Amino acid sequence: MPDPITLQQFDFETITLSQRGTVIAREKLTAQQLTAELGAGIVLEMVAIPAGAFLMGSRVSQGYDDERPQHRVTVAPFLLSKYPVTQEQWTTVMGAAPRGRCHGPKRSVDTVSWDGAQAFCQRLGKMTGRTYRLPSETEWEYACRAGTTTPFSYGYTITTELANFNGEFTFAAEPKGVYRHVSTDVGSFPPNAFGLFDMHGNLWEWCADPWHADYRGAPADGRVWEAGGHPSLRVLRGGSWHDIPDVCRSAVRLKQDRTGGDDLFGFRVALTWPPGQGGSSVG
């Protein structure tokens, strides 16, 4: 049996931008996390995401057709990893160094397929006695938005001082930034209002759901939407270091074959919370 879950408080600061990319607000916040020891001094931090409701997707005047119709969803509380899974975490859990494009122990593991991410969750579960999983697509967007209704959790635009994307392009009236051409260490930029890092850019992140072409018939809760989905295509979220800022919005979706391990793909893990609850868990 795993040890009882004990959450610890942590403090952080989140930032809000204007359409010109200037900082218009800074807010000091607190959240709670579970820290799991993986061995060799490597830990996995899981942030407690509170229950709530939000409008998922984009309205008609924004985004792409697969982000519509915008619909209200209620999400149960859950835990989500504070950062994408890193290369040192992958090596500790899987027993072998990951193959990938960008190397570094604190960088997100890349070139991971959906099946590979599932294998990590299973291996991690055996190590810890807990049922780790990929987040549902609804959980991912809810966690990314962190209470915001703007295109990004930082506000109406984004800059390369706050996320890793192709800064040669702009989204609103902000100045151009840098194009790093590589991933960055996790936690290099400010978190969102839930205390989650790297939700915009850096690497696309796998979700549990099969691909649906739009949200017609989508469930009104946070569970994985299996019915009617394409069995071999899965959803990724968040954009990457190679993408323009528009593709790093909270609502943007990407489809990919579950066996594909592109060097722009990574993932983070989730836990149903409290244990034994239904709702958001994968059946």
Secondary structure, 3 states (H helix, E strand, C coil): CCCCCCCEEEEEEEEEECCCCCEEEEEEEEEEEEEEEEECCEEEEEEEECCEEEEECCCCCCCCHHHCCCEEEEECCEEEECCCCEHHHHHHHHCCCCCCCCCCCCEECCCCCHHHHHHHHHHHHHHHCCCCECCCHHHHHHHHHCCCCCCECCECCCCCCCCECCCCCCCCCCCCCCCCCCCCECCCCCCCCCCCCCCCECCEEEEEEEECCCCCCCCCECCCCCCCCEEEEEEEECCCCCCCHHHHCCCCEEEEECCCCCCCEECCCEEECCCCCCCCCCC
